[in-house]
Amino acid sequence: MPGMCEGRVAIVTGAGRGIGREYALMLADQGASVVVNDLGGDRAGTGADISPAQEVVDDIKAKGGEAAVNGADVSDWNAAKQMIDQAIESFGGLDIVVNNAGILRDRMLTNMAEEEWDLVIKVHLKGTFCPARHAAAYWRERSKSGETNDARIINTTSVSGIYGNIGQTNYGAAKQGIAAFTFIAALELQRYGVTVNAIAPGALTRLTEDLGMGQASEEAKATMSPRWIAPLCTWLASPQSAGITGRVFESSGHMLAVAEGWHRGPTAPAVDDPAAVDELMRDLLSRTRAPAGMNGKDLTGWEAR
């Protein structure tokens, strides 16, 4: 029986380990040909080692699937273009780009160094833009020449970005930026037969193991396995998800959810007297829903701030 992604061509960035590895393996199990990208750096973004990506390629081929290795830095404009070209040249086209590569440089804002800000923004935000930009240009040219696309961009955001987490102003800003990028790119690319969605995953990986998850029980670790995220990514990559675009999904071993974005809250007529603002704003804030915490629910005690 054909898989959900039979005959489709995918690129998965950051696919040498963790969530990206599970994405690549499941997409291949479901019939996709996969370019397995991973620079192979450590969780802080230093070093390079293509062997984890090669191991994933070897695993896919051992099961009879098609895969190719790629060690590009996804935040490098030219390297990202070459990665897109590699998929097209190796497998005859491109249908899916999964932007998953990422690093962590957590620090409280008062102590964060410029390099820690710049590198996290570069890897996550620019590392999403570069592959998406070159893939989008490919799909646009196909559309202009009369070809049809049923293409997908699947980005990786985080509850740290859409809800917020202390110590991650750099990471959260990048991930919130990816959520906004996802929505706007979805509006722009719909005309070319391309959907753009994002996943906020919850899983135990080397990026999260020292955030308290590493000390979890074996049962909890099984629930937080990266394998729980892969079915959603595979569905989004498949033709079954056609027409679903501009959405942010949460996924973990506990749940699947759709995150709801910004909406305008209570309003009041404009005023030109600053003395009138305090009373007006306090009334509006008393009728405004509190921001969500990391669990996606209203923060308690926020009303008093």
Stockholm file with secondary structure:
# STOCKHOLM 1.0

chainA/1-305         MPGMCEGRVAIVTGAGRGIGREYALMLADQGASVVVNDLGGDRAGTGADISPAQEVVDDIKAKGGEAAVNGADVSDWNAAKQMIDQAIESFGGLDIVVNNAGILRDRMLTNMAEEEWDLVIKVHLKGTFCPARHAAAYWRERSKSGETNDARIINTTSVSGIYGNIGQTNYGAAKQGIAAFTFIAALELQRYGVTVNAIAPGALTRLTEDLGMGQASEEAKATMSPRWIAPLCTWLASPQSAGITGRVFESSGHMLAVAEGWHRGPTAPAVDDPAAVDELMRDLLSRTRAPAGMNGKDLTGWEAR
#=GR chainA/1-305 SS CCCTTTTCEEEETTCSSHHHHHHHHHHHHTTCEEEEECCCCCTTSCCCCCHHHHHHHHHHHHTTCCEEEECCCTTSHHHHHHHHHHHHHHHSCCCEEECCCCCCCCBCGGGCCHHHHHHHHIIIIIHHHHHHHHHHHHHHHHHHTTCCCCEEEEEECCHHHHTCCTTBHHHHHHHHHHHHHHHHHHHHHGGGTEEEEEEEEECCCTTTTTTTGGGSCHHHHHHTCGGGTHHHHHHHHSGGGTTCCSCEEEEESSCEEEECCCCCCCCCCCCSCGGGHHHHHHHHHHTSCCCBCTTSSBCTTGGGC
#=GC SS_cons         CCCTTTTCEEEETTCSSHHHHHHHHHHHHTTCEEEEECCCCCTTSCCCCCHHHHHHHHHHHHTTCCEEEECCCTTSHHHHHHHHHHHHHHHSCCCEEECCCCCCCCBCGGGCCHHHHHHHHIIIIIHHHHHHHHHHHHHHHHHHTTCCCCEEEEEECCHHHHTCCTTBHHHHHHHHHHHHHHHHHHHHHGGGTEEEEEEEEECCCTTTTTTTGGGSCHHHHHHTCGGGTHHHHHHHHSGGGTTCCSCEEEEESSCEEEECCCCCCCCCCCCSCGGGHHHHHHHHHHTSCCCBCTTSSBCTTGGGC
//
